[in-house]
Amino acid sequence: MLSTFSLADDIIGFIVDGPYDELAIEKIQAEVSEKLEIYDKVNLYLEDTVNADISFKAILKNLPFKVKTGNRFHKVAVVTDRRWLQVISNLEKLFFNAEIRIFSGQNRLEAIQWISH
């Protein structure tokens, strides 16, 4: 399951609590594209849960979209306790012209505060 929420008009958030598959990727890309039609730049919040089934293959499939839109973000908050996702998120800084911060699950409120200001 993929939940979407908005903290402000130019902030979009996603919580992955199930499979991170082609359908989830398409939903994320559609929601982000919709915001980018309205705003030049947006903030992005991404969180995974212990139930999230995230594969490296799915992350690679999303790479062209990230390269295409990477300069359209102010801030990106990634909330995960998975070490391999933290490493990949740090590598993804190459594709984003944005400030990216990685937070543990127990610091999700700090991530929400940071992305909101």
DAMODA-V438635 format. One record per pair of residues at least 24 apart in sequence whose C-alpha atoms are under 8 Angstrom apart, sorted by the first residue. I is the first residue (numbers start at 1). J is the second residue. D is the distance in whole Angstrom. If there is no record, write none. Layout:
# DAMODA-V438635
I:J:D / I:J:D
This chain:
# DAMODA-V438635
7:116:7 / 8:116:8 / 10:35:7 / 10:39:7 / 10:41:7 / 10:42:5 / 10:43:6 / 11:42:6 / 11:43:5 / 11:44:6 / 11:45:8 / 11:115:8 / 11:116:7 / 12:42:8 / 12:43:6 / 12:44:5 / 12:45:6 / 13:44:6 / 13:45:4 / 13:46:6 / 14:45:6 / 14:46:5 / 14:47:6 / 15:46:6 / 15:47:5 / 15:48:6 / 15:49:7 / 16:46:8 / 16:47:6 / 16:48:5 / 16:49:6 / 16:52:6 / 17:48:6 / 17:49:5 / 17:50:7 / 17:51:5 / 17:52:4 / 17:53:8 / 18:51:5 / 18:52:4 / 18:53:5 / 19:52:6 / 19:53:4 / 19:54:6 / 20:52:7 / 20:53:6 / 20:54:5 / 20:55:7 / 20:58:7 / 21:54:8 / 21:55:8 / 21:58:6 / 22:58:7 / 25:58:8 / 25:62:7 / 29:65:7 / 36:72:8 / 40:72:6 / 41:72:5 / 41:73:5 / 41:74:6 / 42:72:7 / 42:73:5 / 42:74:6 / 42:75:7 / 43:73:6 / 43:74:5 / 43:75:5 / 43:76:6 / 43:115:7 / 44:73:7 / 44:75:6 / 44:76:5 / 44:77:6 / 44:115:7 / 45:76:6 / 45:77:5 / 45:78:6 / 45:79:8 / 45:112:8 / 45:115:7 / 46:76:8 / 46:77:6 / 46:78:5 / 46:79:6 / 47:78:6 / 47:79:4 / 47:80:6 / 48:79:7 / 48:80:6 / 49:80:7 / 66:95:6 / 66:96:7 / 67:95:5 / 67:96:7 / 69:96:8 / 70:95:5 / 70:96:4 / 70:97:6 / 70:98:8 / 71:95:8 / 71:96:6 / 71:97:5 / 71:98:7 / 72:96:8 / 72:97:7 / 72:98:8 / 73:97:7 / 73:98:5 / 74:98:5 / 74:99:6 / 75:99:5 / 75:100:6 / 75:101:8 / 75:115:6 / 76:100:5 / 76:101:6 / 76:115:7 / 77:101:5 / 77:102:6 / 77:103:7 / 77:111:6 / 77:112:8 / 77:114:8 / 77:115:6 / 78:102:5 / 78:103:6 / 78:111:8 / 79:103:5 / 79:104:5 / 79:105:6 / 79:107:8 / 79:108:6 / 79:111:7 / 80:104:5 / 80:105:6 / 81:105:6
